[in-house]
């Protein structure tokens, strides 16, 4: 278990969010929420088949230590290859979260870079 945090690269805000919910269309349909990750990488992409958007995630449990020093912009660049994977599969990256994404829910220890 853990928690999920969303970070906004535009304003630097961070907030807790539900683990199994699309931050863009608010879908909670587990059949439409997918993810792709390499076995040992801390990075993954969370994909929503309902709205066609994706978000990149850093699983802090896989980083090998305390990652309280995460710099979202640097992590975004380090995981650029995931943008290519998602876009090649037809998903679109969104830079803005709707107001519903500010809901204070969570139970996963991952950091989401937007």
Secondary structure as a PSIPRED ss2 file (coil, helix, strand):
# PSIPRED VFORMAT (PSIPRED V4.0)

   1 X C   1.000  0.000  0.000
   2 X C   1.000  0.000  0.000
   3 X C   1.000  0.000  0.000
   4 X E   0.000  0.000  1.000
   5 X E   0.000  0.000  1.000
   6 X E   0.000  0.000  1.000
   7 X E   0.000  0.000  1.000
   8 X C   1.000  0.000  0.000
   9 X C   1.000  0.000  0.000
  10 X C   1.000  0.000  0.000
  11 X C   1.000  0.000  0.000
  12 X C   1.000  0.000  0.000
  13 X C   1.000  0.000  0.000
  14 X E   0.000  0.000  1.000
  15 X E   0.000  0.000  1.000
  16 X E   0.000  0.000  1.000
  17 X E   0.000  0.000  1.000
  18 X C   1.000  0.000  0.000
  19 X C   1.000  0.000  0.000
  20 X C   1.000  0.000  0.000
  21 X C   1.000  0.000  0.000
  22 X C   1.000  0.000  0.000
  23 X C   1.000  0.000  0.000
  24 X C   1.000  0.000  0.000
  25 X C   1.000  0.000  0.000
  26 X C   1.000  0.000  0.000
  27 X C   1.000  0.000  0.000
  28 X C   1.000  0.000  0.000
  29 X C   1.000  0.000  0.000
  30 X C   1.000  0.000  0.000
  31 X C   1.000  0.000  0.000
  32 X C   1.000  0.000  0.000
  33 X E   0.000  0.000  1.000
  34 X E   0.000  0.000  1.000
  35 X E   0.000  0.000  1.000
  36 X E   0.000  0.000  1.000
  37 X E   0.000  0.000  1.000
  38 X C   1.000  0.000  0.000
  39 X C   1.000  0.000  0.000
  40 X C   1.000  0.000  0.000
  41 X C   1.000  0.000  0.000
  42 X C   1.000  0.000  0.000
  43 X E   0.000  0.000  1.000
  44 X E   0.000  0.000  1.000
  45 X E   0.000  0.000  1.000
  46 X E   0.000  0.000  1.000
  47 X E   0.000  0.000  1.000
  48 X E   0.000  0.000  1.000
  49 X C   1.000  0.000  0.000
  50 X C   1.000  0.000  0.000
  51 X C   1.000  0.000  0.000
  52 X C   1.000  0.000  0.000
  53 X E   0.000  0.000  1.000
  54 X E   0.000  0.000  1.000
  55 X E   0.000  0.000  1.000
  56 X E   0.000  0.000  1.000
  57 X E   0.000  0.000  1.000
  58 X E   0.000  0.000  1.000
  59 X E   0.000  0.000  1.000
  60 X H   0.000  1.000  0.000
  61 X H   0.000  1.000  0.000
  62 X H   0.000  1.000  0.000
  63 X C   1.000  0.000  0.000
  64 X C   1.000  0.000  0.000
  65 X C   1.000  0.000  0.000
  66 X C   1.000  0.000  0.000
  67 X C   1.000  0.000  0.000
  68 X C   1.000  0.000  0.000
  69 X C   1.000  0.000  0.000
  70 X C   1.000  0.000  0.000
  71 X C   1.000  0.000  0.000
  72 X H   0.000  1.000  0.000
  73 X H   0.000  1.000  0.000
  74 X H   0.000  1.000  0.000
  75 X H   0.000  1.000  0.000
  76 X H   0.000  1.000  0.000
  77 X H   0.000  1.000  0.000
  78 X H   0.000  1.000  0.000
  79 X C   1.000  0.000  0.000
  80 X H   0.000  1.000  0.000
  81 X H   0.000  1.000  0.000
  82 X H   0.000  1.000  0.000
  83 X H   0.000  1.000  0.000
  84 X H   0.000  1.000  0.000
  85 X H   0.000  1.000  0.000
  86 X H   0.000  1.000  0.000
  87 X H   0.000  1.000  0.000
  88 X H   0.000  1.000  0.000
  89 X C   1.000  0.000  0.000
  90 X C   1.000  0.000  0.000
  91 X C   1.000  0.000  0.000
  92 X E   0.000  0.000  1.000
  93 X E   0.000  0.000  1.000
  94 X C   1.000  0.000  0.000
  95 X C   1.000  0.000  0.000
  96 X C   1.000  0.000  0.000
  97 X C   1.000  0.000  0.000
  98 X C   1.000  0.000  0.000
  99 X H   0.000  1.000  0.000
 100 X H   0.000  1.000  0.000
 101 X H   0.000  1.000  0.000
 102 X H   0.000  1.000  0.000
 103 X C   1.000  0.000  0.000
 104 X C   1.000  0.000  0.000
 105 X C   1.000  0.000  0.000
 106 X C   1.000  0.000  0.000
 107 X C   1.000  0.000  0.000
 108 X C   1.000  0.000  0.000
 109 X C   1.000  0.000  0.000
 110 X E   0.000  0.000  1.000
 111 X E   0.000  0.000  1.000
 112 X E   0.000  0.000  1.000
 113 X E   0.000  0.000  1.000
 114 X C   1.000  0.000  0.000
